[in-house]
Amino acid sequence: MASLAVVVTAVAALLVAGVAAAKFDDVVQPSWANDHMVYDGDLLKLRLDSNSGGGFVSKNKFLYGRASADLKLVPGDSAGVVTAFYLSSGGDKHNEFDFEFLGNVTGEPYLVQTNLYIEGVGNREQRIDLWFDPTADFHTYAVLWNPSQVVFMVDDTPIRVYENASTIKGHHHHGGANTSTSIPPFPSPQPMAVYSSIWNADDWATQGGRVKTDWSHAPFEATFREVRVDGCAWAANATDSDAGEVRRCTESSYGKEGRYWWKEKEMEELTVHQSHQLVWARAHHLVYDYCVDTERFPVQPPECAGR
């Protein structure tokens, strides 16, 4: 790459940071607090101190595909600190798919909160604990998104699936006929960017806000080894509602990015093995599910039917 060639010829003091910059700069750019997105060797770090957090955003938007981050979370006492990796479209009626990693006191497990916003409406939180220490090494957190489903994955193990009920053969809704009010919503085709950020959320993140951030441990750093987006890249000069781009990304099986593998038949639902992985993850690690929170939702949301 030309940018890498320039770095190679630069002064030695800038070489290591330059290699990292070249690796990430094709994909992401700072979204706020630019000085809190830093390079360390071939790694990228988002930093939180008492002055600010930081974040990045992908340089391109895409419609359908897979976004992933190889991420090592803040070690030690991370109570009050939230690191997020998420996809989001724009506007009041936006769609959003969230990973939020909720810090904890030393020795206590991280909680991973996932959420979906559909047409601007969220409140679909689920929380899991993890079967490993996410601060000891890098792990891959990914979202697969196509017209049939949204899948949240940890090291290729599905931890959550949100299905498009209208595409499931033989799907039936519990409690009556398929009325327009009983069909679960599914995200409309809006182009999304990929984001990450780190910030202080000690009003709610750890034990309901009872444990506050200990700034004597700052700076807090979340470390990325790679950020990858495989998807149908939205034309840079197109509006977010461009019908031609929606049609191209929805109907095409191949484009300038290569084969649209995320839309192929086998991606429309989990494999048998993945289904077993999902059952295992939820049986052993699910700690909160909005679908069964009758205090918040006396009437069960339509996508939760049967749980």
N, C-alpha and C positions, 0 to 999 in steps of 0.2 A: 504494500500500500504506500501511496505517496507520503501520507502523513507519517508513517513509520520510518520511511527513508529519511525524512527531514530530522526525525528524532535521533536516528542512528548517527547522523553527522553533527549533532549538537554536542555541547560540552558534556563531559562525563558526569558532572554533578546532576544533570537533568535526565540522564539516560534511563534510570530505573523508573522514575515517575512517568517519563514519557512513554515507555512501553505500556504501562497500565492505562495511561490516557488514551493511547491509540486503540487499545482493546475495548474500552468502554465507550469512547466518544462516537463510534459509529452507531451506537444504540441509544444512549441516554445523555442528558444534559442537566445541570442543576436547575431546580424549579424554585428554590428559595434558599436564602442564607448560603450563597455560593462558597463561602470560606469554611462551611461545615460539611462539605463534600470533599474529601481528601484522598489522595492516592498514597499507597504504602506498598512499594514493590509492585507486584502485578495484581494488587488488590485495591478495591474501592471501599472507603469507609464513610458512613454517615455518622456525624458526631453531634451529641447533645451535651451542652454545658449550661450553666446558670443564665447565660445570655440568650441562647437560641438552640433550636434543633436544626434540622436540615432535611433536604429531600432532592429527589431527581425525578425526571419524567422522560419517557421515550421520545425520540426525535420524530417518530412517525406514529400515526394512528393505524389501526387495522380492524378488519371485520372478520371475525372467526379465526381460530388458530389456537396456539399454545404459547403462554408466557411463563417463564420460569426464572427463578433466582437461586443460585448456589450461595447460601447465606449462613453465616455463623453469628449467633445472637450475642447480645451484651452479656459478658460473664460477671460472676460475683453478685453483689447486691444490686439488682436492677429494679427494685421495687419502684413503682410509679412511672417507669419508662415503657413506652409503647413504640414498637417498630412495626411498620405496616408495609405490605407489598400488595398492590391492588391494581385492578383495571377499572377505568371509568370513562364514560362518555361525558358530553357537556350538556349544560342547560338544566332547567328545573325538572324536566322529565327524564333525567339521566338514568342510565343503568350503571351498576357498579358491583364488582366482585372482589371481596376483601379477605385478605389474611391480616390479622392483627395479633402480634405476639406480645403478650402481657407479662412484663417483668415481675420478678418476685424477690423475696429476701433470700439470701444465700442458703442453699440446701433445699429450698422448696422448688417444686417444678414450675416451669413456664406453662402458661395456658395459651392455647392457640384459638383465637376467636375468628370464625368465618361469618360472613354476612353477604347478602345479596340485596341490592337496591334494584327495583324494577319500576320503570316509569316514575322515578323520584321517590319511591316508597321503600324503606328498609325494614327494620324490626324483624329480621329473619336470622337472629344470632344463634349460632351453635358454638360450643366450646369443647375442646378436647385437651387432655394432657398428652404428652409425648412418651414414646417408649425408648427414648434415648435422651442424652444431655445435649440440647441444641447449642450450647455454648462451647462444647469441647471440640467440635469439628464442623465442617461444612455439610449441609444437607440441602436437598433440592425441594423447593416449594413451587408448585405449578398450578396453573388454571388452564384447563382445556375447555374451549368454547366453540360450539357449532350449533346449527339450527335445531338439533335434537336434545342437547344436554349441556350443562355446565358442570365440570368435575373439578373438585379441589383435590390435589394430590400432595403427599409427602413422600419423597423418595420413591415415586411411582406407585405408592399405595393410596388408593382412593380413600379419602376420609369423609367425603360428602359429595352427593350427586343431586342436582336439581334438574328434573326432566321436563321436556316440553310435552305435556300430556296430549296435545293434538297430534303428535307424530308417533305415539305409542300404539301399536296394533293391539286391538283387544282391550285397550284401557277402559276401565269403567270407574265411575266416581261413586264413592260410598254415600248413601243417604239420599238417593233420588236420581232424577233424570239429569241429563247433561244440559243444564240451563246456562245462560251466559254468565250468571253470577257464581256458578259452582266450578267452572273450568279454571284451573290454576293459571295465573298469569305467567308469561315467559318473556324474557327480554326481547324487545323488538330490535331489528337490525340497525343499530347505531354504531358508528366507528368509535373505537376506544383507544386511549393511550394507556401506557403502563407507568405506574408511579411507585415510588417508595419514599418513606419519611420516617423520622424518629422525633419524638416530642415528649414533653412532660405531661402525663395524664394522671397525676397522683390524686386527683379528685374522684377517680372511679376505678383505675386500672388494677390495683392490687388490694385484694380482700375488701372490695367495695369502697375503696378510698380510705380505709382505716390506716394503711401503711403509706407513709409519705416518702418522697424521693430524698435520699441522703446525698446531698451535694458534695460531701467530702469525698465521695467516690468518683466524682466527675473528672474528666469527660467520659461519658458513656458512648461506646462505639459499636455499631452493627457493621459487620464486615462481609463484603460481597466478593466472591471469586469469579462469578459470571452472571450476567443478565442476558437472557436469550428470548427473542420473540420470533416464532414461526407463524406467519399468518398472511392473510390477504391484505397487503399494504394499501391503504386508502390514498387516492391521488391527492397530492399536496394542494392542488388548486381547486379541489372539489369542496362543496359545502357538506355539512354533516348529514344532510337529507338528500344528497344527490342520488336520484333513482338509478342512474346508469351504474354507479359504483356499487349500490346495493345489489343490483342484478348481477354484476360481474362477480362479486365476491360470494354471492349466494348460489349462483347457478353454474359457475365455471368449476372445472376439475383440475385446471392447470393454468399457470400464469407466469409472469416474469420471475416470481419467487420460486418457481418449480411446481412440483406436484402438490395439490392441495390435499395432503394426506389426512388432515384433521376433519375433512368432510366425507371421507369414504365410508362405505357401508359398515365396516367393522368398527367405526368410531361412533356410530349412532347409539350404541349402548355398551355397557361394560361387558367384558368377557366373563366367562364362568369363574376363572381364577380371580379376576378383579372383584367380582361380586362377593366371593368368599373373603377377600381381603377387606372389603368394606364392612361386611358383617363383623369380622374380627375387630377391626378398629373401633367400631361403634360399641360393640359389646364390652370391650376392655378399657376404652379410653374416653368415651363420651361422658362429659360431666354436666353439660347443660344443653337443652334443646327447646327452642321456643315453641315447637309444635306441641309439647306436653306441659307448657306453662299456662295452666288454666287461670291463674291469677291475672296474668297479663292479657290472655286471650280466652275469655269465657266462651266465645264462639271460635272453634278451631279454624285457622286459616285453611283455605281450600286445598292448598298443596300438601297439607299435613294429613289428609283423610286416610284413615286406616291405621294410624300410629297410636 
